[in-house]
Amino acid sequence: MTDRFAVLVLAHHQPRVLTALLDSLRHPAIDVFVHVDAKSDLARFLAAAPERDGLTYLRDRREVRWGGLSIVSATLDLLAAARATGRPYRRFALLSGADLRIAPLDDVLTAWSGDTEYIRIDWHLTGPGAQRMHVVNRRHFPDDRFPVRGRWSGRIPRRVDETLPLVQGSTWWALTAEAVEHVHRFLAANPRWLRFHRHTLCADEIVFHSILAASPLADRIAQHVDRESDVDAYLLHPVHALHHIDWSDRNAINPRTFTIDDEVELRRSPALFARKADESSWELIDAFRAGEQVAS
């Protein structure tokens, strides 16, 4: 049986950039499921990239806010939509609507066909050697719409849920069906644990990572800080699972946006996708599309 893959896309703006990504993923073995932030006009996205065989937009959408559990909830909605098809997906890959495919599609399919759990872990938030503890041991309100409560975000101490050791890494991953099933079983058995993360900062960088790092599949995780001898170099490395992401500005909230000036670097990268692209990246997007046309 030919492997089949589910791509889960979180999008919130720039329909043209999303359309370029979706076009680059057209393949009989790939089904794409897109969640567009409920604060955005879905009609604009449907006009740019209409639904078709292999492309589904979620109609029941959430308002997604940076750093909030809403990102995890939208991701779980995408997983539920893919699993509801009944198709035996080998892997589920979480992408952003601001991603650019930088590797040949055959290379993507080959990587997805293996057993590696493409997820990156950078920090221990609890236990020996813990860092960045403030994201979990203080109460945050990233999904709260009320500015008054937002002023208290990060100021109120709380007791950390100890169901699992907590770790943190890049949001974007590509997990096998076995890993996704393990995550679902854990969340079903531990609903209070997920509710705890309503007041965690950047739960999207913690929930899946912590579950898998404490699972029997931990040895299959692609990148883990515990396996690194030079931690400083590891943390600066731009490859995050299957994404090339430039976090060279350690104080930035968002990674650097790539332009045509980055083409050489991205073509040399072992990553499959680059994050992030936007309307200023069209020359770069076109360069990679032109390369695909020449190859075909």
Order of alpha helices (4+ residues) and beta strands (2+ residues): beta-alpha-beta-alpha-beta-alpha-beta-beta-alpha-beta-beta-alpha-beta-alpha-beta-beta-beta-alpha-alpha-alpha-beta-alpha-beta-beta-alpha-beta-alpha
